[in-house]
Amino acid sequence: MARITITEGKPERPHLTGAASAVLDVRDLHVSFRTEEGVVQAVRGVDLEVYEQEILGIVGESGSGKSVTMLAVMSLLPKTAKVTGSALFRGEELLGLKPRQARAYRGSKIAMIFQDPLTALNPVHRVGVQIAEAITAHDPKRRREEVQRRVVELLDLVGIPQPDLRARQYPHEFSGGMRQRAMIAMAIANDPDVLIADEPTTALDVTIQAQILEVLKTVQEATRTAIVLITHDLGVIARLATRVQVMYAGRTAEIAGTEELFARPRHPYTSGLLRSLPKLDRTGDERLVPIPGSPPSMLAPPPGCAFHTRCPYAQELCHQEVPPLRPIEFEQLAACHFADDLDLRVESSE
Amino acid sequence: MADTPAIRAGADGGTFRAVPPDTAVPSELGAPGNQNLAPGPTTVLGSGGPASRKPLSPGRLAWRRFRRHKAAMVSAVVLILLSIFVMFPGLLTDWGPNEGTGVRLEGPSSDHWFGTDTISRDMLSRVLHGGQISLQVGLAVAIVAAVIGTVVGVVAGYYGGVLDNLLMRVTDLFLALPLLIALIIMGRLPQRQAWAETLIGPIGSVRSIVTILSLFFWMGMARIVRGVVLSLKEKEYVEAARALGASDLRIMARHLVPNCAGAIVVTVTLNVAAAIITESTLSFLGFGVQSATTPTWGNMLNGVEGYTRTAPHLVWFPGLAIIITVLCVNFLGDGLRDALDPKQRKEA
């Protein structure tokens, strides 16, 4: 795949200046699971780059392969998964690591936040102890008082009031939002270079979602970690991500800067997602446009462009040939045969 | 951070109260969604009051629920009293367990509260001393079996696959052996094999009984723990621990076993009762602890079948001791089950 030539740099996207490199570089990742019904091809050749200190959003429906991609990077997939391709962390291969080596990466270099904070904390241990454990798992020789200080500091960073008191409490004494903050504290305990947030706000109610996103932003600024934000919520992407990778049926549909993506999507699937998003400034009689049909079965994904079954612009070519992911515009890549010709802007007024 | 932590705290609970930063945030903040978790504070607030600032540990919550279980509380008191008297028989009687009193087959009297036996020994003293062995055997077997069963169960449940299959088939094999026959044959092994004597101790010794019984009491524990682990390992905190780089051993020891604690404790109490019964059965049949030197509740019943009419107290007192102890232990286990696993409660 041809890399796009970089012509100008924006300060908030350091990688464009050429100064920052990809901290995580996934190439041609394939993941499949053997099930009783057949082989499920969850990820079918995904390239993904995460640059230093950026917030990359990964969007897609359930089953689009977004979580599986990141679990593969973390070596957290079950043994039944067949993984091929490459995932380089600062030049070192992550796929096929021995369990012991993989463990050394997990939590210290690459950390993860999970969807449901209610079950992600162990109910029998104090919250502070669990965060301390995240530290001592990688650095068993750290002095206890030092670890304790760090725990309080972390809880404070994620905006938990009275962190020293809260550290001694049990998860059931925390609200959902507080637990997710504690999970974030745990994930950043070892100053990871990449923080993977898998649907971090999905299980929370709306007012708290905004707070958690704010916490993630704060954390990103304080620790300078790169964040990979997995979500199906474009609203979350708009608030936080600097760059977006849209996934569909185990492949990448589009990669673009957040602004560019919202201003002018280049893949019909992306524009479909945007059209189905409610907007407050829309007039009353304007209806949301759903994407027709349902996502394809990954047991037998459709030939050609996987989206052709639901795409209003689909041509004969789409049924036969897989569109390559190619640069369309400055820093915008799309996997659509007609990306150059289609005008998919959702709001033409801008 | 843009806004102040205090305002965020209020918003998180969904209440938007103005919480001054120096007041304690009480546990009621965790109201929404907390029902999903076993030790939810909602069940406790009524009795405990929201003002308590001490962290409500799962153990503390369990104790509160246990206190409400009357039968279990009574049983606990009975068992504690029984243990005290059994540990210090001198509190109730001056006779030794193998000491002749000079009177044979006397019924209960002020001198001998439980009467005397066929060779004129004080029954009360023998019941109390016998209790030492019975309780010891019960506890020791249950604990040793718990260790074996927990290790087998956690390893089988956590790793799954071939290892799980192998361990569970071994468990099935042990369950398939006829218990009494296996126990009796194993108990006689030291007679012929010197290695068996060094391994499990001489025939009829307490050590040999504990060893042999333990070998046949871990299977239930293994199955229960495996079952709990199978559901626990799907929890996100296990996945989260793995994502944090925790080793398998750490996940099993720090996350899985503590969360099995409820099931383990309940099974241990039930095993105590079962082990006491089995020891009594073995001793009654004459294959247990040697009655000449060491009384146990079981071997006291050995050979007294002929006296049920003439001297029924020979049967009554050791029998009652077994029944009361086993009943109380079972009630205790029941209470612990309710306290440690509130989701399984049948009544409201």
Interface residues (C-beta under 8 A of the other chain):
Chain A: M74 L76 R103 A104 Y105 R106 G107 S108 A111 M112 F114 Q115 D116 L118 T119 A120 L121 N122 P123 V124 H125 R126 E133 A134 A137 H138 G159 I160 P161 Q162 L165 R166 R168 Q169 Y170 P171 H172 E173 F174 S175 G176 G177 M178 M183 M186 A187 A189 D205 T207 I208 Q211 E214 T218
Chain B: M1 A2 P5 A6 R8 A9 A11 D12 G13 G14 V19 P21 A24 V25 S27 L29 G30 A31 P32 G33 N34 N36 L37 A38 P39 G40 P41 P55 L56 S57 P58 K235 E236 Y237 E239 A240 A241 R242 A243 L244 G245 A246 S247 R250 R254 H255 P258 N259 A261
